[in-house]
Amino acid sequence: MTKTDAPQWGEPAGEPKADWPPNIQALYKRRAPASEYLGLHIIDVSREALTVDVLFEAGEQLCNLWGGIQGGMVAAMLDDVMSLAVGLDLEWGQISPTLELKVSMLNAARPGRIYGRGRVIKKGKSVGFVEGELYAPDGTLLATASSTATFVTLKRKEKKAGETEKATQA
């Protein structure tokens, strides 16, 4: 893929769009701490194409001693964007844990804006196959990944006296 083939990016959505699925809209109310650490912002969602476009505002805290973003952080960004994509049409109360993740680092990622796209390749009843890419602002492809995710329905744990309600895996 050349820079001219790179997707065109918009700006992060300040508020979720009305046609976004409930699980994506819920991310605006309560973000995962890991996603916050990575600087995740959603740009756009397509339920029809099962794709998600995101922006990571990658800070210095993600870097190694040489100023590049540490490879595990790049993998976490890819895992985040692919998880969002595969979760686009899950039922409320379902999650999509990653079973397997393969990452190819193509160019050094640097702090600042990093754009990502996740897309579903195939989705079955219990497993989904997803791909993701990360790009520099100039369109340079930084890393690609493929992932396999499973689908798990959470069930509500019964409250004991004085406890708050928590979700657990079925």
N, C-alpha and C positions, 0 to 999 in steps of 0.2 A: 504494500500500500504506500502510495506517495503522499506528500503533504497536500497535493491537490485533491486527493481522494478522501481526505479527512472530513469528518462531519462538520457542519457549521453549528456553532454553539450560540445559545441565547444566554440571558442572565438568569440567575436563580429566581425561582418563584418566591415572592415574599409571603404569599398565602397559598394554601393548596387550591387547586382548581376544582370546581364542582364535579367534573366528570372523572376525577381521579378516584380510584377505589378507596373504600373506608380505611384499609390498613395503611395506605400511603398517607392519607389525610391525618391519621392518628399520629404519624411521625412528627407532625408540627406541634402536637401537644406534649409529647414525651419522646425525646430522642434517646437512642442508645448511647451510653457513655463512650463506647469505642468510636461510634460514628462522629460524635462531637469532637473527640480527640483528633480524628483524621480531618476534621473540617468539612464534613459532608453537607452539601446543599443540593436539593433537587431542582433541576432545570425544567424537565418535561417528562411526561409519561404517555405511552401509547398502549392502551389495553388491547387494541386490535392487532398491532404488530408485536405485542409483548416486549417492548423495549423501554428502557429508562435512560435518560441523560442526566448526568450529575456534574457538579463542580466540587472539587476538594480544594479548600484553602489550606494548603500544606504548610505548616509552620516549621521552624527550626528544630522543635522538639522531636520531629520525625527523622532527623538527619543522623548520619554516621559522622565520624571524626573528619572525614574528607569533604563534607558539605553536601553529599548526595543523600537522597531519601533512602533509608535502610530498606533492603529488599523485603523484609517481613512486613513493613508498613505498606509497601507497594502491593504485596499480596493481600493484605487486609483491605485496601481500597478496592481491589478487584472483587474480593469476596463480598464486600458491601454492595457494590453495584449489581453484581450477579444475583445476590439474594433478593434485592428489590425487584429485579425483573421476574424471577421465577415466582415471586410472591404476588404478582399483580392480580391473578385471578383465583387466589386461595379463598376459601370460605373464612368468615370471621371466626377467630379462635384457632386457626391453623398457623403453623410456622413451617419454615423450610430449612432445617439444618443441613449444612454442607457435609456430604459423605466423602468427597474426593475433590482435590483442587490441584490443577497443573498450571504453573505460571512460567511464562517466557519473558525474561527481561531483555529488551531490545536496545534501549538507550537509557542513559542516566536520567533519573527523575530528580528535579531540583525543587527547593521550597518555592511556594507561590501557587499560582493557579494550575491545577491539573484537571483536565476534563475526562469524564468516563462515560462509557456506554455499556449497558448490559442488555442482552437479548436472549430470549428462550429459543433454543434450537428444536427441542422436542419435549413434550410433556405428556406423561402417562398418568395413571391413577395414583401411583405411589412414588414415582421418581421423575425428576426433571433434569434435562441437560441444558446447560447455559454457557454462553461465551461472554467475555468482557474485554474491553480495551481501555487503555489510558493514553491520553494525548497531552503534549505540551501546548501552550497557547498558540505557538506557530504552526501547529498541525503535525509535529513530529510524533510518530507512534512510539510510546515509551515502553509499554508492556501489553501482553495479551494473556488471556487465561481461558481455561475451560473448566467446568465444574459439574458435578453430579450432586443433586440435592434430593432429599426425601421429604415427605409431607407428614407432619405430625399434628394431631388435633389435641389441643390443650383441654384439660378438664379443670373445673373449679374444685379446689380443696374445701372441704367443709370447715367452717370457722369453729374454733373452740372459744370458750369464754375469754374475752380480752384480746383475741387475735384479729388481725386484719385479713381480708380475703386475698389469697394468692393463687396464681395459676400454676399447675404442674403438668408435666407430660403424661399423656395417657399410656 
